[in-house]
């Protein structure tokens, strides 16, 4: 069978590989002048790759989780069937560290210092806990539920699907506005809590691991 695939992003390329491996003829159509889609490494100079300065404008790191097992399966397959010089070397990606520093309201300290909550004047029941601990108290029960039984957990998560995560924290978890702003600032990015409750929970399910890796050269290589 001759199969056409529209788009040479990672999904199109991976699908083409799977079909070709099963003996099908594959033609991939791509409008851009490069392949890779959201996997895009921007290089600042045309130097040799070993000396180049670059940054990942798209995908940049991979969590070692069961939900990303197909990514690691693909890497193993490519390394088995590629020349030595083209093989993908994975190295640790340091996402955070216990010594991370944070500068907030004219004060500098450790990001995970539980004293931050008291310093900014949060209600007493939220003090002496790190922002990460506060967020975990809301999210972890849902992640546990999903890991125990994904189908049943998903149905329960979807009962709050109409809530932005910010509204869930305010109306269901009972967090004051200043606590929500505090945790969003320390743990996330501006306005991320306007995403749906379901999306935030699923993101944390995907990425709830301390073990991350990236390509030693560049993700697009």
FITOR-683692 format. One line per field, with one value per atom (N, C-alpha, C, CB): y, z negated, x; residue in one letter. Coordinates in Angstrom, 2 decimals. Glycine has a CB too. Layout:
py = (Y:...)
pz = (Z:...)
px = (X:...)
residu = (A:...)
This chain:
py = (-1.19:0.00:1.25:0.00:2.26:3.53:4.53:4.05:5.03:5.90:7.29:5.33:8.31:9.69:10.25:10.55:10.99:11.63:13.12:11.02:13.92:15.37:15.88:16.04:16.43:17.00:16.15:17.18:16.75:16.05:16.47:16.30:16.68:16.83:15.48:17.49:15.43:14.16:13.09:14.36:13.48:12.48:11.90:13.11:12.78:12.30:11.42:13.47:11.83:11.04:9.69:11.81:9.69:8.43:7.49:8.70:8.05:7.24:6.65:8.08:7.47:6.97:5.84:8.09:5.96:4.90:3.60:5.32:3.70:2.50:1.83:2.85:2.63:2.06:1.46:3.14:2.15:1.63:0.32:2.65:0.24:-0.97:-2.17:-0.76:-1.88:-2.96:-3.23:-2.62:-2.57:-2.87:-1.95:-4.23:-0.90:0.03:1.09:0.70:1.58:2.71:3.98:2.68:4.93:6.13:7.37:6.12:8.35:9.67:10.70:9.98:11.52:12.53:13.91:12.47:14.69:16.02:17.07:16.23:18.01:19.06:20.41:18.73:21.42:22.73:23.55:23.49:23.29:24.06:23.52:24.02:24.27:23.84:23.00:25.05:22.51:21.65:20.63:22.48:19.58:18.59:18.77:17.13:18.13:18.17:18.85:18.84:19.75:20.41:21.20:19.40:20.84:21.55:21.20:21.24:20.21:19.95:20.82:18.41:21.94:22.94:23.50:24.07:23.21:23.72:24.94:22.64:26.09:27.32:27.47:28.57:27.57:27.74:29.19:26.75:29.78:31.19:31.43:31.79:30.42:30.55:29.29:30.81:29.39:28.20:27.39:28.62:27.50:26.76:25.26:27.25:24.50:23.06:22.86:22.35:21.85:21.64:21.49:20.42:20.97:20.78:22.11:19.90:23.19:24.50:25.51:25.02:25.13:26.07:26.43:25.50:27.63:28.05:27.89:29.54:27.19:26.94:26.93:25.62:27.03:26.80:26.06:28.14:25.37:24.60:25.49:23.32:25.81:26.66:25.84:27.41:24.54:23.66:22.66:22.94:21.39:20.33:20.38:18.93:20.29:20.42:19.35:21.76:18.65:17.68:16.59:18.38:15.43:14.28:13.72:13.19:13.61:12.98:11.46:13.39:10.84:9.37:8.87:8.83:8.71:8.23:7.21:9.40:6.39:5.35:5.96:4.46:7.17:7.82:8.25:9.03:8.30:8.68:7.49:9.82:6.30:5.10:4.98:3.86:5.43:5.32:6.21:5.70:7.32:8.18:7.45:9.50:6.78:6.05:4.80:5.65:4.19:3.07:3.54:2.47:4.74:5.29:5.58:6.57:6.15:6.46:5.18:7.21:4.13:2.86:2.29:1.85:2.38:1.86:2.61:1.96:3.94:4.75:4.48:6.23:4.32:4.04:2.67:4.14:1.73:0.38:0.35:-0.60:1.20:1.14:2.35:1.03:3.10:4.28:4.13:5.56:4.85:4.85:5.40:5.69:5.02:5.43:6.94:4.91:7.68:9.14:9.81:9.70:9.07:9.65:9.21:9.25:8.43:7.94:9.05:6.80:8.88:9.89:9.57:9.97:10.49:10.33:11.16:10.75:10.51:11.21:11.57:10.34:12.79:13.27:13.80:14.37:13.88:14.41:15.85:14.31:16.20:17.58:18.05:17.69:19.04:19.53:20.55:20.16:20.10:20.96:21.89:20.12:21.38:22.22:21.59:22.40:22.33:21.87:22.45:22.28:21.75:22.21:23.54:21.17:23.90:25.17:26.30:24.99:26.09:27.16:28.40:26.70:29.55:30.81:31.51:31.72:32.37:33.08:34.50:32.35:35.48:36.88:37.38:37.77:37.80:38.15:39.29:36.92:40.35:41.51:42.01:41.14:42.11:42.65:41.69:43.84:40.44:39.45:38.28:38.95:37.79:36.66:35.47:37.02:34.29:33.09:31.85:33.10:30.71:29.45:29.32:28.26:28.82:28.68:27.82:28.10:26.75:25.81:26.07:24.39:27.30:27.67:27.80:29.01:27.01:27.09:28.42:25.96:29.26:30.55:31.59:31.08:31.35:32.33:32.64:31.84:31.61:31.82:32.77:30.48:32.67:33.58:34.98:33.05:35.04:36.34:37.20:36.13:36.56:37.34:37.51:36.68:36.98:37.23:36.37:38.62:35.12:34.23:33.84:32.97:33.45:32.97:31.84:32.49:31.75:30.84:29.39:30.92:28.93:27.53:27.19:27.19:28.22:27.99:28.26:28.86:28.63:28.96:27.71:29.95:27.89:26.82:25.65:26.32:25.95:24.96:25.61:24.44:24.84:25.38:25.51:24.48:26.38:26.45:25.09:27.46:24.32:23.00:22.06:22.39:22.16:21.33:21.74:21.44:23.03:23.50:23.00:25.04:23.14:22.67:21.16:23.06:20.44:18.98:18.50:18.41:19.28:18.87:18.84:19.80:19.62:19.64:18.63:21.05:18.55:17.76:16.28:18.32:15.96:14.58:13.59:14.50:13.94:12.98:12.62:13.55:13.58:13.30:12.42:14.60:12.66:11.82:10.39:12.40:10.25:8.90:8.18:8.99:8.89:8.31:7.85:9.33:8.66:8.32:7.14:9.52:7.06:5.96:4.65:6.27:4.72:3.49:2.93:3.77:3.81:3.38:4.57:2.87:4.56:5.74:6.05:5.54:5.03:5.28:5.87:3.98:5.26:5.76:7.14:4.79:7.31:8.61:9.70:8.52:9.37:10.36:10.84:9.78:9.93:10.33:11.30:9.09:11.07:11.95:13.30:11.30:13.28:14.54:15.38:14.27:14.74:15.47:16.10:14.54:15.72:16.39:17.85:15.64:18.19:19.58:20.21:19.64:19.62:20.07:21.51:19.15:21.98:23.34:24.40:23.49:23.98:24.92:25.26:24.35:26.53:26.86:26.43:28.40:26.09:25.62:26.68:25.25:27.94:29.02:28.99:30.39:28.77:28.73:27.49:28.74:26.38:25.17:25.43:23.99:26.05:26.33:27.25:26.97:28.21:29.17:28.56:30.41:27.89:27.46:26.07:27.50:25.18:23.80:23.57:22.82:23.96:23.78:24.82:23.84:25.93:26.95:27.83:26.31:27.99:28.83:30.30:28.43:31.18:32.62:33.04:33.41:34.18:34.66:34.81:36.00:35.35:35.60:34.31:36.41:33.22:31.93:31.39:30.90:31.55:31.09:31.84:31.30:33.17:33.96:33.59:35.46:33.34:32.96:31.64:32.85:30.63:29.31:29.35:28.25:30.07:30.16:30.83:30.95:31.87:32.58:31.69:33.84:30.96:30.17:28.86:29.86:28.28:26.93:26.89:26.09:28.01:27.92:29.15:27.77:29.67:30.85:31.68:30.46:32.93:33.85:33.32:35.22:33.30:32.93:31.45:33.72:30.60:29.18:28.61:28.40:29.17:28.63:29.02:29.10:29.74:29.98:28.80:31.27:27.87:26.62:25.82:25.79:24.86:24.09:23.20:23.23:22.90:21.97:20.66:21.70:20.13:18.85:18.93:18.44:20.02:20.14:20.22:21.38:20.96:21.05:19.68:22.07:18.95:17.62:16.69:17.02:16.70:15.82:16.22:15.84:17.51:17.94:17.39:19.48:17.46:16.97:15.46:17.41:14.77:13.32:12.98:12.72:13.75:13.51:13.79:14.37:14.83:15.36:15.24:16.78:14.46:14.34:13.36:13.87:13.82:13.02:13.96:12.03:13.53:14.30:13.94:14.10:12.86:12.32:12.75:10.77:13.72:14.23:14.06:15.72:13.91:13.81:14.71:12.34:14.96:15.68:15.13:17.23:15.55:15.10:15.84:15.32:15.12:15.73:16.78:14.67:16.64:17.59:18.61:16.86:18.16:19.03:18.12:20.10:18.54:17.66:17.41:18.25:18.38:18.20:17.34:19.53:17.11:16.30:14.87:16.33)
pz = (0.00:0.00:0.00:-1.22:0.77:0.80:-0.05:2.28:-1.09:-2.05:-2.00:-3.48:-1.96:-2.01:-3.42:-0.98:-3.90:-5.22:-5.05:-6.22:-5.58:-5.49:-6.76:-5.30:-6.59:-7.72:-8.14:-8.89:-8.14:-8.53:-9.92:-7.51:-10.81:-12.21:-12.79:-12.99:-14.08:-14.68:-14.54:-16.15:-14.62:-14.48:-13.07:-14.81:-12.06:-10.69:-10.39:-9.74:-10.89:-10.67:-11.37:-11.16:-12.59:-13.34:-12.70:-14.82:-12.25:-11.57:-10.28:-11.27:-9.55:-8.34:-8.61:-7.64:-9.69:-10.08:-10.38:-11.29:-11.15:-11.51:-10.27:-12.49:-9.36:-8.15:-7.24:-7.39:-7.10:-6.26:-6.83:-6.15:-8.14:-8.79:-8.51:-10.30:-8.25:-7.93:-6.44:-8.47:-5.65:-4.23:-3.33:-4.01:-3.88:-3.06:-2.45:-3.91:-1.28:-0.67:-1.24:0.90:-1.63:-2.32:-1.63:-3.81:-1.40:-0.93:-1.94:0.51:-2.44:-3.43:-2.76:-4.66:-2.91:-2.32:-3.41:-1.60:-3.16:-4.14:-3.43:-4.92:-3.91:-3.28:-3.65:-3.66:-4.83:-5.26:-4.61:-6.80:-4.76:-4.17:-5.12:-3.73:-6.19:-7.14:-7.69:-8.30:-8.30:-8.96:-10.48:-8.52:-11.22:-12.68:-13.38:-13.06:-12.69:-13.31:-14.55:-13.66:-15.68:-16.94:-17.55:-17.95:-17.01:-17.42:-16.54:-17.28:-17.10:-16.31:-17.10:-15.89:-16.64:-17.25:-16.48:-17.30:-17.15:-16.50:-16.78:-17.00:-15.71:-15.84:-15.50:-14.92:-16.31:-16.14:-15.15:-17.46:-14.89:-13.95:-13.11:-14.70:-11.96:-11.11:-11.46:-9.66:-12.70:-13.09:-13.15:-14.44:-13.34:-13.57:-14.78:-13.75:-14.74:-15.80:-17.17:-15.50:-17.22:-18.51:-19.15:-18.35:-18.34:-18.85:-18.84:-18.03:-18.31:-18.07:-19.34:-17.05:-19.35:-20.40:-19.85:-20.86:-20.58:-20.09:-21.25:-19.30:-20.91:-21.92:-21.29:-22.54:-22.13:-21.65:-21.68:-22.52:-20.49:-20.39:-20.52:-19.07:-20.54:-20.71:-21.81:-19.40:-21.49:-22.48:-22.92:-21.89:-24.24:-24.74:-25.75:-25.35:-26.35:-27.39:-27.42:-28.77:-27.92:-27.94:-29.35:-26.92:-29.94:-31.26:-31.14:-31.98:-32.06:-32.05:-32.78:-32.73:-32.03:-32.59:-31.64:-32.85:-32.16:-31.33:-30.18:-32.17:-30.39:-29.34:-28.16:-29.91:-28.35:-27.27:-26.79:-27.71:-27.08:-26.72:-25.21:-27.24:-24.40:-22.95:-22.45:-22.26:-23.13:-22.73:-22.92:-23.55:-24.05:-24.31:-23.43:-25.80:-23.10:-22.15:-20.79:-22.01:-20.37:-19.08:-19.11:-18.75:-20.19:-20.29:-20.22:-21.60:-20.94:-20.89:-19.48:-21.87:-18.79:-17.43:-16.50:-16.90:-16.60:-15.73:-16.02:-15.91:-17.27:-17.62:-17.14:-19.12:-17.06:-16.59:-15.08:-16.99:-14.37:-12.91:-12.25:-12.42:-13.00:-12.45:-12.58:-13.15:-11.74:-11.90:-13.28:-10.77:-13.73:-15.07:-15.22:-15.33:-14.19:-14.30:-14.36:-13.14:-14.02:-14.04:-15.26:-12.78:-16.13:-17.27:-18.27:-17.94:-18.97:-19.93:-21.31:-19.95:-21.86:-23.22:-24.17:-23.33:-25.17:-26.14:-27.36:-26.55:-27.85:-29.04:-30.02:-28.68:-31.30:-32.27:-31.96:-33.70:-32.17:-32.05:-33.46:-31.08:-33.96:-35.32:-35.30:-35.91:-35.69:-35.65:-36.85:-35.59:-38.00:-39.19:-40.18:-39.85:-41.24:-42.22:-43.57:-41.81:-44.61:-45.96:-46.30:-46.98:-45.57:-45.83:-44.91:-45.69:-44.16:-43.31:-44.15:-42.57:-43.64:-44.33:-43.72:-44.26:-44.53:-44.09:-44.65:-44.55:-43.80:-44.24:-44.14:-43.37:-45.26:-45.31:-46.30:-45.69:-45.81:-46.65:-47.42:-47.63:-46.71:-47.30:-48.20:-48.06:-48.26:-49.13:-48.29:-50.22:-48.68:-47.98:-48.93:-47.44:-48.43:-49.25:-48.41:-50.31:-49.04:-48.34:-47.85:-49.25:-46.64:-46.06:-46.92:-44.66:-47.50:-48.27:-49.78:-47.99:-50.15:-51.57:-52.06:-51.79:-53.05:-53.54:-54.21:-54.51:-54.46:-55.12:-54.17:-55.73:-52.85:-51.92:-52.19:-50.49:-52.50:-52.71:-53.87:-52.96:-54.93:-56.06:-55.71:-57.30:-54.96:-54.61:-53.80:-53.82:-52.96:-52.14:-52.82:-50.80:-54.03:-54.81:-54.46:-54.67:-54.07:-53.78:-55.09:-53.02:-55.02:-56.22:-56.90:-55.87:-58.19:-58.98:-58.53:-60.42:-58.08:-57.69:-56.43:-57.47:-55.71:-54.52:-54.76:-53.38:-55.98:-56.28:-56.61:-57.44:-56.56:-56.85:-55.88:-58.27:-54.69:-53.61:-52.36:-53.37:-51.59:-50.34:-49.33:-49.77:-48.33:-47.28:-46.63:-46.22:-46.47:-45.85:-46.72:-45.59:-48.03:-48.94:-48.92:-50.38:-48.85:-48.78:-47.50:-48.84:-46.38:-45.13:-45.14:-43.95:-45.69:-45.76:-46.59:-46.32:-47.61:-48.45:-47.67:-49.64:-46.59:-45.74:-44.61:-45.18:-44.00:-42.78:-43.03:-41.95:-44.04:-44.23:-44.44:-45.41:-45.19:-45.30:-43.95:-46.20:-43.03:-41.69:-40.90:-40.93:-41.02:-40.31:-40.83:-40.43:-42.13:-42.72:-42.19:-44.26:-42.12:-41.60:-40.16:-41.71:-39.33:-37.93:-37.77:-37.16:-38.60:-38.50:-38.98:-39.29:-39.90:-40.40:-39.38:-41.72:-38.76:-37.75:-36.84:-38.41:-35.67:-34.81:-34.32:-33.63:-33.91:-33.38:-34.44:-32.84:-35.62:-36.70:-37.15:-37.89:-37.25:-37.65:-36.65:-37.82:-35.37:-34.33:-34.42:-32.95:-34.67:-34.80:-35.96:-35.01:-37.05:-38.21:-37.94:-39.45:-37.25:-36.89:-36.00:-36.17:-35.06:-34.11:-34.74:-33.01:-35.96:-36.62:-36.93:-37.92:-36.92:-37.15:-35.88:-38.27:-34.72:-33.47:-33.12:-32.35:-33.56:-33.21:-34.04:-33.41:-35.06:-35.92:-35.35:-37.33:-35.23:-35.13:-36.43:-34.85:-36.38:-37.59:-38.69:-37.28:-38.30:-39.28:-40.02:-38.60:-39.26:-39.88:-40.76:-38.80:-40.35:-41.18:-42.53:-40.46:-42.48:-43.73:-44.64:-43.43:-44.02:-44.82:-45.35:-43.99:-44.47:-44.82:-45.44:-43.60:-45.04:-45.51:-46.62:-44.34:-46.35:-47.36:-48.47:-46.71:-48.19:-49.22:-49.48:-50.48:-48.46:-48.63:-48.48:-47.63:-49.34:-49.12:-47.86:-50.35:-47.31:-46.07:-46.21:-45.67:-47.35:-47.49:-47.54:-48.74:-48.02:-48.03:-46.60:-48.92:-45.83:-44.43:-43.65:-43.77:-43.82:-43.11:-43.54:-43.36:-44.82:-45.37:-44.77:-46.90:-44.77:-44.27:-42.76:-44.64:-42.04:-40.59:-40.25:-39.95:-40.97:-40.71:-40.95:-41.57:-42.07:-42.44:-41.65:-43.92:-41.29:-40.71:-39.21:-41.41:-38.64:-37.28:-36.48:-37.28:-35.72:-34.90:-34.86:-33.47:-34.50:-34.53:-33.73:-33.99:-34.37:-33.74:-33.41:-32.49:-33.82:-33.51:-34.23:-33.89:-35.37:-36.12:-35.51:-37.55:-34.38:-33.61:-32.69:-32.80:-32.57:-31.85:-32.64:-31.64:-31.99:-32.65:-33.75:-31.64:-34.72:-35.79:-35.18:-36.74:-34.21:-33.59:-32.95:-32.55:-32.24:-31.55:-32.54:-30.65:-33.62:-34.62:-35.25:-35.72:-35.58:-36.18:-35.20:-36.61:-33.93:-32.95:-32.67:-31.65:-32.68:-32.52:-33.65:-32.48:-34.86:-35.99:-35.96:-37.30:-35.44:-35.29:-34.30:-34.83:-33.21:-32.19:-32.71:-30.97:-33.51:-33.81:-35.27:-33.41:-36.05:-37.47:-37.70:-38.25:-37.39:-37.62:-37.79:-36.44:-38.57:-38.75:-37.72:-40.14:-36.98:-36.07:-34.64:-36.18:-34.13:-32.78:-31.99:-32.80:-30.68:-29.83:-28.61:-29.39:-27.92:-26.66:-25.78:-26.89:-24.52:-23.60:-23.89:-22.13:-23.83:-24.11:-23.07:-24.17:-21.87:-20.81:-20.64:-19.48:-20.18:-20.00:-19.68:-18.87:-20.08:-19.88:-18.42:-20.55:-17.56:-16.15:-15.43:-15.48:-16.04:-15.36:-15.19:-16.13)
px = (0.84:0.00:0.88:-0.95:0.50:1.22:0.43:1.41:1.06:0.38:0.98:0.48:0.11:0.55:0.35:-0.21:1.32:1.24:1.47:2.29:0.56:0.67:1.35:-0.73:2.54:3.27:4.44:2.34:5.63:6.85:7.30:7.97:6.32:6.65:6.99:5.49:7.23:7.66:6.59:8.01:5.30:4.23:4.21:2.86:4.34:4.35:5.55:4.33:6.72:7.93:7.85:9.16:7.35:7.25:6.24:6.86:5.11:4.11:4.68:2.85:5.44:6.07:7.04:6.78:7.79:8.72:7.98:9.55:6.89:6.14:5.55:5.02:5.01:4.41:5.47:3.61:6.60:7.69:8.22:8.83:8.29:8.80:7.90:8.92:6.61:5.66:5.56:4.29:6.42:6.49:5.69:6.03:5.09:4.32:5.23:3.21:4.83:5.52:4.91:5.40:5.74:5.27:5.81:5.68:4.94:5.34:4.86:4.77:5.79:5.44:5.51:6.40:4.44:4.37:4.58:2.99:5.46:5.76:5.88:7.06:5.14:5.15:6.38:3.90:6.95:8.12:9.38:8.25:10.47:11.75:12.58:12.55:11.96:12.67:11.68:13.30:12.21:11.36:11.52:11.74:10.65:10.76:9.61:12.00:8.90:7.76:8.16:6.70:7.53:7.79:9.15:6.70:9.82:11.20:12.09:11.58:12.54:13.24:14.42:12.29:15.63:16.84:17.32:17.95:17.41:17.89:19.37:17.11:20.15:21.60:21.96:22.38:22.82:23.15:24.28:23.52:25.08:26.20:26.29:27.54:26.95:27.12:28.35:27.20:28.84:30.03:29.74:30.55:30.80:30.62:29.74:31.99:28.89:27.91:28.54:27.08:29.76:30.41:30.80:31.64:30.86:31.27:30.13:32.43:29.00:27.91:27.16:26.95:26.61:25.70:24.29:25.97:23.43:22.08:21.10:22.01:19.83:18.80:17.64:18.32:16.90:15.76:14.53:15.55:14.00:12.82:11.53:12.83:11.65:10.49:10.75:10.15:10.56:10.80:12.26:10.46:12.49:13.85:14.24:14.03:13.27:13.60:12.53:13.71:12.92:12.02:11.98:12.48:10.81:10.72:10.79:9.43:11.51:11.55:10.31:12.86:9.24:7.99:7.39:6.99:6.50:5.88:5.08:4.98:4.55:3.77:4.63:3.04:5.96:6.86:7.70:7.78:7.22:7.99:8.21:7.28:7.25:7.40:8.54:6.10:8.78:9.89:11.21:9.89:11.36:12.60:12.71:12.68:11.57:11.57:12.09:10.15:11.64:12.08:13.58:11.29:14.06:15.50:16.32:15.80:15.88:16.61:16.61:15.99:15.47:15.37:16.33:13.92:16.31:17.17:18.64:16.87:19.00:20.40:20.84:20.59:19.89:20.21:20.41:19.12:19.67:19.67:20.34:18.26:21.13:21.80:23.31:21.33:24.07:25.53:25.92:26.21:27.09:27.54:27.50:28.96:27.93:28.01:26.63:28.80:25.59:24.24:23.43:23.49:24.01:23.26:22.97:24.02:21.88:21.42:21.95:19.87:22.72:23.22:22.36:24.72:21.81:20.98:21.81:19.76:21.61:22.30:21.26:23.36:21.58:20.60:20.24:21.16:19.00:18.52:18.18:17.27:18.90:18.69:17.55:20.01:16.38:15.20:15.15:13.94:15.52:15.61:16.58:14.21:16.87:17.86:17.49:19.31:17.85:17.50:18.16:17.90:19.23:19.91:19.45:21.40:18.35:17.82:17.52:16.56:17.96:17.70:16.49:18.95:15.85:14.66:14.73:13.35:14.40:14.38:12.95:15.35:12.40:10.98:10.76:10.11:10.12:9.79:11.01:8.67:12.13:13.34:14.09:13.01:13.66:14.31:14.83:13.33:16.00:16.60:16.67:18.01:16.36:16.44:16.32:15.36:16.30:16.13:14.70:16.50:14.54:13.22:12.30:13.32:12.85:12.03:12.07:12.50:12.38:12.38:10.93:13.15:10.51:9.13:8.79:8.87:9.78:9.52:8.94:10.81:9.00:8.47:7.00:8.63:6.22:4.78:4.50:4.09:5.29:5.12:5.63:5.84:6.73:7.31:6.34:8.59:5.52:4.59:3.24:4.41:3.10:1.90:0.70:1.53:0.93:-0.19:-0.89:0.30:-2.16:-2.86:-2.08:-4.27:-2.21:-1.36:-1.44:-1.74:-2.62:-2.75:-1.94:-4.21:-1.46:-0.67:0.82:-1.17:1.18:2.57:3.39:2.64:4.71:5.67:5.54:5.47:5.08:5.03:5.60:3.56:6.34:6.85:5.70:7.99:5.85:4.83:4.59:5.24:5.67:5.55:4.71:6.94:4.88:4.08:2.60:4.63:2.36:0.97:0.30:0.92:1.00:0.43:0.23:1.32:1.20:1.10:-0.07:2.36:-0.45:-1.58:-2.88:-1.72:-2.95:-4.15:-4.04:-4.39:-2.87:-2.72:-2.46:-1.59:-1.66:-1.23:-2.39:-0.30:-3.45:-4.57:-5.17:-5.65:-5.22:-5.75:-4.80:-6.02:-3.51:-2.54:-2.57:-1.12:-2.70:-2.81:-4.03:-2.86:-5.14:-6.38:-6.22:-7.53:-5.58:-5.39:-4.45:-4.86:-3.44:-2.48:-3.07:-1.23:-4.00:-4.64:-5.61:-5.36:-6.38:-7.36:-7.62:-8.69:-6.95:-6.99:-8.40:-6.06:-9.15:-10.50:-11.42:-11.10:-11.41:-12.26:-11.79:-12.26:-10.47:-9.93:-10.26:-8.44:-10.20:-10.49:-11.93:-10.23:-12.84:-14.25:-14.43:-15.16:-13.72:-13.84:-13.18:-13.21:-12.04:-11.38:-12.29:-10.04:-12.97:-13.81:-15.04:-14.24:-15.37:-16.50:-16.16:-16.87:-14.86:-14.44:-13.88:-13.40:-14.18:-13.57:-13.94:-13.99:-15.11:-15.52:-14.79:-17.03:-14.06:-13.35:-11.97:-13.20:-11.61:-10.18:-9.51:-9.96:-8.25:-7.58:-7.63:-6.12:-7.55:-7.62:-8.96:-7.43:-10.04:-11.37:-11.52:-12.47:-10.91:-10.95:-10.27:-10.27:-9.10:-8.38:-9.20:-7.02:-9.89:-10.66:-11.95:-10.97:-12.70:-14.06:-14.12:-14.93:-13.22:-13.27:-12.23:-13.03:-11.00:-9.94:-10.03:-8.56:-10.71:-10.89:-9.68:-11.28:-8.83:-7.65:-7.99:-6.57:-7.48:-7.61:-6.85:-7.09:-7.25:-6.64:-5.13:-7.26:-4.65:-3.22:-2.41:-2.96:-3.01:-2.32:-2.19:-3.07:-3.25:-3.23:-2.14:-4.61:-2.10:-1.10:0.32:-1.35:0.49:1.80:2.28:1.73:1.43:1.83:2.04:0.77:1.17:1.34:2.67:0.18:3.04:4.29:5.50:4.38:5.50:6.67:6.76:6.63:5.64:5.63:5.35:4.61:4.95:4.44:4.86:2.92:3.93:4.17:2.90:4.62:3.04:1.91:0.73:2.33:-0.42:-1.70:-1.84:-1.89:-0.90:-1.08:-2.29:0.17:-2.64:-3.77:-5.10:-3.70:-5.05:-6.28:-6.57:-6.16:-5.63:-5.91:-6.94:-4.61:-7.55:-8.59:-7.99:-9.35:-8.82:-8.42:-7.92:-9.61:-8.66:-8.29:-6.91:-9.33:-6.63:-5.35:-4.19:-5.35:-4.36:-3.29:-3.02:-3.66:-4.08:-3.89:-3.19:-5.25:-3.59:-2.97:-1.52:-3.77:-1.23:0.16:1.03:0.24:0.51:1.28:1.41:0.64:0.40:0.51:1.61:-0.83:1.70:2.72:4.12:2.45:4.27:5.60:6.00:5.66:5.29:5.58:6.74:4.33:7.94:9.14:10.32:9.38:11.30:12.52:13.58:13.07:13.35:14.36:14.03:14.42:14.80:14.62:15.91:14.18:15.78:16.96:16.78:17.22:17.89:17.85:18.96:18.02:18.98:20.02:21.31:19.58:22.42:23.72:24.10:24.80:23.60:23.93:22.82:24.17:21.67:20.51:19.34:20.73:18.14:16.98:16.69:15.76:16.96:16.63:17.66:16.52:18.82:19.83:19.37:21.14)
residu = (X:X:X:X:X:X:X:X:X:X:X:X:X:X:X:X:X:X:X:X:X:X:X:X:X:X:X:X:X:X:X:X:X:X:X:X:X:X:X:X:X:X:X:X:X:X:X:X:X:X:X:X:X:X:X:X:X:X:X:X:X:X:X:X:X:X:X:X:X:X:X:X:X:X:X:X:X:X:X:X:X:X:X:X:X:X:X:X:X:X:X:X:X:X:X:X:X:X:X:X:X:X:X:X:X:X:X:X:X:X:X:X:X:X:X:X:X:X:X:X:X:X:X:X:X:X:X:X:X:X:X:X:X:X:X:X:X:X:X:X:X:X:X:X:X:X:X:X:X:X:X:X:X:X:X:X:X:X:X:X:X:X:X:X:X:X:X:X:X:X:X:X:X:X:X:X:X:X:X:X:X:X:X:X:X:X:X:X:X:X:X:X:X:X:X:X:X:X:X:X:X:X:X:X:X:X:X:X:X:X:X:X:X:X:X:X:X:X:X:X:X:X:X:X:X:X:X:X:X:X:X:X:X:X:X:X:X:X:X:X:X:X:X:X:X:X:X:X:X:X:X:X:X:X:X:X:X:X:X:X:X:X:X:X:X:X:X:X:X:X:X:X:X:X:X:X:X:X:X:X:X:X:X:X:X:X:X:X:X:X:X:X:X:X:X:X:X:X:X:X:X:X:X:X:X:X:X:X:X:X:X:X:X:X:X:X:X:X:X:X:X:X:X:X:X:X:X:X:X:X:X:X:X:X:X:X:X:X:X:X:X:X:X:X:X:X:X:X:X:X:X:X:X:X:X:X:X:X:X:X:X:X:X:X:X:X:X:X:X:X:X:X:X:X:X:X:X:X:X:X:X:X:X:X:X:X:X:X:X:X:X:X:X:X:X:X:X:X:X:X:X:X:X:X:X:X:X:X:X:X:X:X:X:X:X:X:X:X:X:X:X:X:X:X:X:X:X:X:X:X:X:X:X:X:X:X:X:X:X:X:X:X:X:X:X:X:X:X:X:X:X:X:X:X:X:X:X:X:X:X:X:X:X:X:X:X:X:X:X:X:X:X:X:X:X:X:X:X:X:X:X:X:X:X:X:X:X:X:X:X:X:X:X:X:X:X:X:X:X:X:X:X:X:X:X:X:X:X:X:X:X:X:X:X:X:X:X:X:X:X:X:X:X:X:X:X:X:X:X:X:X:X:X:X:X:X:X:X:X:X:X:X:X:X:X:X:X:X:X:X:X:X:X:X:X:X:X:X:X:X:X:X:X:X:X:X:X:X:X:X:X:X:X:X:X:X:X:X:X:X:X:X:X:X:X:X:X:X:X:X:X:X:X:X:X:X:X:X:X:X:X:X:X:X:X:X:X:X:X:X:X:X:X:X:X:X:X:X:X:X:X:X:X:X:X:X:X:X:X:X:X:X:X:X:X:X:X:X:X:X:X:X:X:X:X:X:X:X:X:X:X:X:X:X:X:X:X:X:X:X:X:X:X:X:X:X:X:X:X:X:X:X:X:X:X:X:X:X:X:X:X:X:X:X:X:X:X:X:X:X:X:X:X:X:X:X:X:X:X:X:X:X:X:X:X:X:X:X:X:X:X:X:X:X:X:X:X:X:X:X:X:X:X:X:X:X:X:X:X:X:X:X:X:X:X:X:X:X:X:X:X:X:X:X:X:X:X:X:X:X:X:X:X:X:X:X:X:X:X:X:X:X:X:X:X:X:X:X:X:X:X:X:X:X:X:X:X:X:X:X:X:X:X:X:X:X:X:X:X:X:X:X:X:X:X:X:X:X:X:X:X:X:X:X:X:X:X:X:X:X:X:X:X:X:X:X:X:X:X:X:X:X:X:X:X:X:X:X:X:X:X:X:X:X:X:X:X:X:X:X:X:X:X:X:X:X:X:X:X:X:X:X:X:X:X:X:X:X:X:X:X:X:X:X:X:X:X:X:X:X:X:X:X:X:X:X:X:X:X:X:X:X:X:X)
